[in-house]
């Protein structure tokens, strides 16, 4: 019986080729868009899930309250991560890391800039990176060791064995390769090309071990399964206050890895969401797009109902009941949906590189995964049932006597429902198109708005220890090329905020001053290089006397901070 229904479905689809092609195009477009969106959603929902300790890893954050203005800060003091390894039963292990930093790695004649982390010894106990060579338990035991990714190993050594080879970092420190790990997946918070351990015998790090105020490090902890998170937060907060009694404006807490990506937004110290809002929005959009394709199928099917009325009438007179007719129509819609799905897969394969470029990801789907076919079957089945529901129920309800006698005008009964479907389809389409236009206009505004500096012809080069030490010579060589008109250096990119602090003290400062200031350190020719307009005062001159000078923006001056114009405190606006 099923085989017979399948043959009838194929015959009907091929008999009415124009109808089938139009429906096929509509369903293919809808399913293609849905697949792309669901691939993006799946990538977001599985962020960091490659780590086996996914539910037990937390990052230590701080809510810093400056006169009732609160911002959430991931930067911690260096000794905190080491102190948490001692005496807190809630914690299985803790790790300190730097932020991802660019460094020059060189091996023989090969020299490449790579990004990586300096970490404490238990890094691979918390985070699960798959080692292709080396032992994760001992890979960071020696301060001169280096763990690299497969792509980094390929860049330096080709097909040769990288273990125990020596790579120099920033032309100074020699490190021995002790492990190779697979490249971090695109949906991982931590992205790196290499991992190196801290050398705690280094004088600078020894000095940092006693610094409980310089917050510029990341601290992660692995909880015990029965850990009391609320109590742990109190213990961490108490530990910080114990070592720095004057640090009363910060409240420390642990933030779980399963919220890092989707719930990373904080406002006034409260977790208010993040990417989860976009995940929900695009999931709804995918469902709406698929629904529009289904409605289009319904409209076309009911529009040609008069042509199929005689077929229904004859089959009913020959003994076919309504249930069999409904099944037959559902078979046709599901078969057409399955065909559309196959075409959608081909389109997705062809357009995947362009889509990855658009969303800034490396998405893919593995046809060998059972989970893929489970979701594929679900999409085809649901789409086929939804698309064929109204036509099946409507067409199967025809009265055979009226149809065969010529007194049944099927199209009239379908006019009102079809009008409702068409109007609904157009309303949803108009809303989606309007939203697209609005988002496009907002993006244009963001790209073209006045940022306070001129980004045209401005190039940023991440600094290294080598460029910092030889900055003057580097600057002069750039000028000698004849294509550079100004050079400066800053402590952070212009597009990011790395440094926040309470409203600075100044003469006449109100007692209730509440503003939080952000800033960066800069060298001579700062405003000239960035194309920033000086309203009053002057730029940095580069002389030693300028080490106590500052530049304020107009918002700071409007807040009430006066511009000093005498002695070593010269500055500008």
C-alpha positions in Angstrom: 0.0 0.0 0.0 2.8 2.4 1.0 4.6 1.7 -2.3 1.4 2.4 -4.2 1.0 5.8 -2.4 4.6 6.6 -3.2 4.1 5.9 -7.0 0.9 8.0 -7.0 2.7 10.9 -5.3 5.6 10.8 -7.9 3.1 10.6 -10.8 1.2 13.7 -9.6 4.3 15.7 -9.0 5.7 14.9 -12.5 2.3 15.4 -14.2 2.1 19.0 -12.9 5.7 20.1 -13.4 5.2 23.8 -13.2 3.3 23.5 -9.9 6.0 21.2 -8.5 8.9 23.4 -9.6 7.3 26.5 -8.0 6.7 24.7 -4.8 10.1 23.1 -4.9 11.8 26.5 -5.2 9.8 27.9 -2.3 10.5 25.0 0.0 14.2 24.8 -1.0 14.7 28.5 -0.3 13.0 28.2 3.1 14.8 25.0 4.1 18.2 26.4 3.0 17.8 29.5 5.1 16.6 27.4 8.0 19.6 25.1 7.8 22.1 28.0 7.8 20.4 29.6 10.8 20.2 26.4 12.7 23.9 25.7 12.0 24.7 29.1 13.5 22.4 28.5 16.5 23.9 25.1 17.1 27.4 26.6 17.1 26.4 29.2 19.7 24.6 26.6 21.9 27.6 24.3 21.9 30.2 26.9 22.8 32.9 25.5 25.0 31.2 22.1 25.3 34.3 20.4 24.0 35.7 20.6 27.6 34.9 17.6 29.7 34.7 19.9 32.8 32.3 22.2 31.1 29.8 22.2 34.0 32.6 22.6 36.7 34.8 25.4 35.3 34.2 28.9 36.6 35.9 32.3 36.0 36.4 34.7 38.9 34.9 38.1 38.2 34.5 41.2 40.3 31.7 43.8 40.5 33.6 47.1 41.1 31.4 49.8 42.6 32.6 53.3 42.1 30.1 55.6 43.8 27.0 53.5 42.8 28.3 52.9 39.3 29.1 49.2 38.9 31.0 47.5 36.1 31.9 43.8 36.0 35.6 43.1 35.5 37.4 39.9 34.6 40.8 41.2 35.6 42.2 39.7 38.8 45.4 40.0 40.8 48.2 37.5 40.0 48.5 35.7 43.4 44.7 35.0 43.7 44.8 32.0 41.5 47.7 30.4 43.5 46.0 31.2 46.8 42.8 29.6 45.8 44.7 26.3 45.4 45.3 26.3 49.1 42.7 25.7 51.8 39.4 26.0 49.9 37.7 22.6 49.8 35.2 23.8 47.2 37.9 24.0 44.6 39.6 21.1 42.9 42.1 23.3 41.0 42.7 26.9 40.0 44.6 28.5 37.1 46.0 32.0 36.3 46.5 33.1 32.7 47.4 36.2 30.9 45.1 37.6 28.2 45.8 36.3 24.7 48.9 38.1 23.5 50.7 38.2 20.2 54.4 37.1 20.1 57.0 36.4 17.5 57.9 32.8 17.4 61.0 31.7 15.3 62.6 28.4 14.4 65.6 28.5 12.2 64.6 30.7 9.2 60.8 30.6 10.0 59.4 33.5 11.9 55.7 33.9 12.5 53.5 36.0 14.8 51.2 33.9 16.9 48.8 34.5 19.7 49.0 32.5 23.0 48.6 32.5 26.7 51.1 32.3 29.6 49.4 30.0 32.2 50.0 28.4 35.6 50.8 24.7 35.8 47.3 23.2 36.2 45.9 24.7 32.9 45.4 21.3 31.2 43.8 19.9 34.3 40.9 22.4 33.9 40.7 22.7 30.1 40.4 19.7 27.8 42.5 20.1 24.7 43.1 16.9 22.8 46.9 16.2 22.7 48.1 14.6 19.5 51.7 14.4 21.0 53.0 14.8 24.5 51.5 14.3 27.9 49.0 16.9 29.3 50.0 16.0 32.9 53.7 17.0 32.4 53.6 19.3 29.4 53.8 22.5 31.5 56.0 21.1 34.3 59.1 22.9 33.0 59.1 26.7 32.8 60.9 26.4 29.5 58.3 24.2 27.9 55.9 25.1 25.1 52.7 23.5 23.9 51.7 24.4 20.3 48.7 23.7 18.1 48.7 21.4 15.1 48.6 24.4 12.7 51.5 26.0 14.5 53.5 22.8 14.4 52.7 22.5 10.6 53.9 26.1 10.0 57.3 25.5 11.7 58.1 21.8 11.2 56.0 20.6 8.3 55.7 16.8 8.6 58.7 16.5 11.0 58.3 15.6 14.7 58.0 18.8 16.7 58.6 17.4 20.1 61.8 18.6 21.9 62.5 21.1 19.2 63.4 24.6 20.4 61.4 27.7 19.4 62.5 31.2 20.4 59.8 33.7 21.5 60.3 37.4 20.8 63.9 36.7 19.7 64.9 36.1 23.4 63.5 33.2 25.3 64.2 29.6 24.1 61.3 27.2 24.7 61.2 23.4 24.1 58.1 21.9 22.5 56.6 19.4 24.9 53.2 18.9 23.4 51.0 19.4 20.4 47.2 19.9 20.7 44.4 20.0 18.1 43.5 23.6 17.1 40.8 25.0 19.4 37.4 24.7 17.7 35.8 27.9 16.5 33.2 27.8 19.2 35.7 28.0 22.1 36.2 31.0 24.3 39.9 30.4 24.6 41.7 30.7 21.2 45.4 30.3 20.9 48.3 29.1 18.8 50.6 28.2 21.8 50.6 27.8 25.6 53.6 28.5 27.7 53.9 28.2 31.5 54.8 31.0 33.9 58.4 31.1 34.9 58.0 32.0 38.6 61.7 32.5 39.0 61.4 35.6 36.8 61.9 38.8 38.9 58.8 40.5 37.5 56.5 37.5 38.4 58.1 37.1 41.8 57.2 40.8 42.4 53.6 40.1 41.1 53.2 37.3 43.7 53.1 40.0 46.4 50.9 42.4 44.5 47.2 42.3 45.5 46.1 45.4 43.7 47.4 45.1 40.1 44.4 43.4 38.4 45.4 42.3 34.9 45.1 38.5 34.9 42.4 35.9 34.3 41.6 33.4 37.1 39.7 30.2 36.5 38.7 27.5 39.0 37.5 23.9 38.7 34.8 23.2 41.3 34.2 20.0 43.2 30.9 18.4 42.3 29.4 19.1 45.7 30.7 22.7 45.9 28.5 25.4 47.5 28.9 28.2 45.0 27.4 30.9 47.2 29.8 30.0 50.0 32.8 29.9 47.6 32.0 33.4 46.4 32.1 34.6 50.0 35.4 32.8 50.6 37.0 34.4 47.5 35.7 37.8 48.5 37.0 37.3 52.0 40.4 36.2 50.7 40.8 39.4 48.6 39.7 41.6 51.5 42.1 39.8 53.8 45.1 40.6 51.6 44.0 44.1 50.7 41.8 45.6 53.4 41.4 48.8 51.5 39.8 47.0 48.5 36.2 47.6 49.7 34.7 48.7 46.4 34.8 45.2 44.7 32.7 42.1 45.2 34.1 38.9 43.9 32.1 36.0 42.5 32.5 32.9 40.2 30.9 32.8 36.8 30.2 29.4 35.2 31.6 28.4 31.8 28.1 27.4 30.6 27.2 31.0 30.7 30.3 32.6 29.3 29.1 32.8 25.8 25.3 33.2 25.9 25.0 35.2 29.1 28.1 37.3 29.1 26.5 40.7 29.4 26.5 42.5 32.7 24.8 45.8 33.6 25.2 47.4 37.0 26.7 44.2 38.3 23.8 42.0 37.2 23.8 39.4 34.6 21.3 40.6 32.0 21.8 38.2 29.1 24.0 38.3 26.0 24.1 36.2 22.8 21.2 34.1 24.0 18.9 37.0 22.9 20.2 36.7 19.3 20.0 32.9 19.5 16.3 33.1 20.4 15.7 35.8 17.8 17.3 33.9 14.9 15.6 30.6 16.0 12.2 32.4 15.7 13.2 33.9 12.4 14.1 30.4 11.1 10.8 29.0 12.1 9.0 32.0 10.5 10.9 31.6 7.2 10.0 27.9 7.1 6.4 28.7 7.9 6.3 31.2 5.0 7.5 28.4 2.7 4.8 26.1 4.0 2.1 28.8 3.6 3.2 29.3 0.0 2.7 25.6 -0.6 -0.8 25.7 0.9 -1.8 28.6 -1.2 -0.6 27.0 -4.4 -2.2 23.7 -3.6 -5.6 25.2 -2.8 -5.4 27.5 -5.8 -5.4 24.5 -8.1 -8.0 22.6 -6.1 -10.6 22.6 -8.9 -8.1 20.6 -11.1 -7.9 17.9 -8.4 -11.5 17.9 -7.5 -12.5 15.4 -10.2 -9.6 13.1 -9.1 -10.9 13.1 -5.5 -14.5 12.5 -6.7 -13.5 9.5 -8.8 -11.3 7.9 -6.1 -14.1 8.3 -3.5 -16.6 6.7 -5.8 -14.2 3.8 -6.3 -14.1 3.2 -2.5 -11.2 5.4 -1.3 -12.0 6.8 2.1 -11.0 10.3 3.4 -8.2 8.9 5.6 -6.4 7.3 2.6 -6.8 10.6 0.6 -5.4 12.6 3.5 -2.4 10.2 3.6 -1.9 10.5 -0.1 -1.8 14.3 0.0 0.6 14.2 3.0 2.7 11.8 1.0 3.0 14.3 -1.9 3.9 17.2 0.4 6.5 15.2 2.3 8.0 13.8 -0.9 8.3 17.3 -2.3 9.8 18.5 1.0 12.4 15.7 0.9 13.4 16.6 -2.6 13.7 20.3 -1.6 15.8 19.2 1.4 18.2 17.4 -0.9 18.6 20.5 -3.1 19.0 22.6 0.0 22.0 20.4 1.1 23.7 21.0 -2.2 23.1 24.7 -1.9 24.4 24.8 1.6 27.6 22.9 0.6 28.2 25.4 -2.2 27.4 28.6 -0.2 29.0 27.5 3.1 32.3 29.4 2.6 30.4 32.6 1.8 28.2 32.2 4.8 31.1 31.5 7.1 32.7 34.7 5.8 29.5 36.6 6.6 29.1 35.3 10.1 32.8 35.1 11.0 32.7 31.4 11.8 33.9 28.1 10.5 30.6 26.2 10.4 30.2 22.8 8.9 28.0 19.8 9.2 29.0 16.2 9.2 26.7 13.9 7.2 28.1 10.9 9.1 26.7 12.1 12.4 23.5 10.4 13.5 22.3 13.6 15.2 22.3 15.4 11.8 20.0 12.8 10.2 17.8 12.9 13.2 17.3 16.7 12.8 17.1 16.3 9.0 14.2 13.8 9.3 12.5 16.0 11.9 12.7 19.1 9.6 11.4 17.1 6.5 8.6 15.5 8.4 7.4 18.6 10.2 7.6 20.8 7.1 5.8 18.1 5.0 3.0 17.8 7.5 2.6 21.5 8.1 2.8 22.3 4.3 0.4 19.6 3.4 -2.0 19.9 6.3 -4.5 22.4 4.9 -4.5 21.0 1.3 -4.9 17.4 2.5 -7.8 18.2 4.9 -9.4 20.6 2.4 -9.1 18.5 -0.8 -10.1 15.3 0.9 -13.4 16.8 2.1 -14.9 17.2 -1.5 -18.3 15.7 -2.1 -18.0 13.2 -5.0 -21.6 13.6 -6.1 -21.3 17.4 -6.5 -17.9 17.1 -8.1 -18.9 14.6 -10.7 -22.2 16.3 -11.4 -20.4 19.6 -12.0 -22.3 21.5 -9.3 -19.4 21.8 -6.9 -17.3 25.0 -7.2 -14.3 24.1 -5.0 -12.4 27.3 -5.4 -15.0 29.4 -3.7 -14.7 27.5 -0.5 -10.9 28.0 -0.5 -11.0 31.8 -1.2 -11.3 33.0 2.4 -8.7 30.7 4.0 -6.4 31.4 1.1 -6.8 35.1 1.5 -6.0 34.8 5.2 -2.9 32.8 4.4 -1.7 35.2 1.7 -2.3 38.3 3.9 -0.5 36.6 6.8 2.4 35.6 4.5 2.7 39.2 3.2 2.6 40.7 6.7 5.3 38.4 7.9 7.4 39.1 4.8 7.0 42.9 5.2 8.1 42.7 8.8 11.2 40.7 8.0 12.1 42.9 5.1 11.5 46.0 7.2 13.7 44.6 10.0 16.4 43.9 7.5 16.3 47.4 6.2 16.4 48.9 9.7 19.3 46.7 10.7 21.1 47.6 7.5 20.6 51.4 8.2 21.8 50.9 11.8 25.0 49.1 10.6 25.6 51.9 8.1 25.2 54.5 10.9 27.7 52.6 13.0 30.2 52.4 10.2 29.9 56.0 9.3 29.4 57.7 12.7 32.0 60.1 14.1 34.2 58.1 16.4 36.3 60.9 17.6 39.3 59.8 15.5 40.0 59.2 11.9 40.2 55.4 11.1 41.1 56.0 7.4 44.6 54.8 6.5 45.2 54.0 10.1 47.0 50.7 10.8 47.4 49.0 14.2 50.3 46.6 14.7 50.1 44.6 18.0 53.2 45.4 20.0 55.8 42.9 21.2 58.5 43.1 23.8 61.0 43.7 20.9 59.0 46.5 19.3 58.6 48.2 22.7 62.3 48.1 23.5 63.2 49.4 20.0 60.3 51.7 19.4 62.3 54.8 18.5 64.3 53.0 15.9 61.2 51.2 14.6 59.4 54.6 14.3 62.3 56.2 12.4 62.4 53.3 9.9 58.7 53.7 9.2 59.2 57.4 8.5 62.0 56.5 6.1 59.7 54.4 3.9 58.0 57.7 2.8 54.5 56.3 3.2 54.0 57.0 6.9 53.1 60.4 8.2 52.7 59.8 11.9 53.4 57.0 14.4 52.4 56.6 18.0 51.8 53.7 20.5 49.1 53.1 23.0 48.5 50.7 25.9 45.3 49.3 24.3 43.6 49.4 20.9 41.4 52.4 20.2 38.4 50.2 19.9 38.7 48.5 23.3 38.7 49.6 26.9 41.3 47.9 29.1 41.5 50.4 32.0 38.8 51.8 34.2 39.1 53.8 37.4 37.0 56.1 39.7 36.7 59.8 39.0 40.2 61.2 39.6 40.8 63.8 42.3 41.1 67.4 41.3 40.7 70.9 42.9 37.0 71.5 43.5 35.9 67.9 43.0 32.3 67.4 44.3 32.0 65.0 47.2 29.3 63.1 45.3 31.3 62.7 42.0 30.2 59.3 40.6 31.7 59.0 37.1 33.8 56.0 36.1 36.6 56.9 33.8 38.3 54.8 31.1 41.7 55.6 29.7 44.9 54.5 28.0 48.5 55.4 28.0 49.9 57.0 24.8 53.1 58.3 23.3 54.0 61.5 21.5 52.0 62.3 18.3 49.0 60.6 19.7 46.4 63.1 18.3 48.2 63.6 15.1 48.4 59.9 14.3 44.8 59.2 15.3 43.4 62.3 13.6 41.9 63.6 16.9 41.1 67.3 17.0 42.6 69.3 19.9 40.0 71.8 21.3 42.3 73.4 23.9 45.8 72.8 25.1 48.3 70.6 23.3 49.3 67.0 22.5 52.1 65.0 24.2 55.5 66.2 23.2 57.4 63.0 24.2 59.7 64.8 26.7 60.2 63.2 30.2 58.3 66.2 31.7 55.1 65.0 29.9 55.0 61.8 32.0 52.7 63.7 34.4 50.5 65.2 31.7 47.1 63.9 30.6 44.6 64.5 27.8 41.0 64.7 28.6 38.1 64.3 26.2 35.2 66.8 26.1 32.9 64.5 28.1 35.4 64.6 31.0 35.7 68.4 30.9 31.9 68.7 30.7 31.7 66.5 33.8 33.6 69.2 35.7 37.3 68.3 35.5 39.3 71.5 34.9 42.0 71.7 32.3 45.4 72.5 34.0 47.6 74.8 31.9 50.8 75.3 34.0 54.0 73.5 34.7 54.4 69.8 34.3 50.7 69.2 34.4 50.0 70.6 31.0 47.4 68.8 29.0 44.7 69.2 26.4 41.1 68.5 25.5 
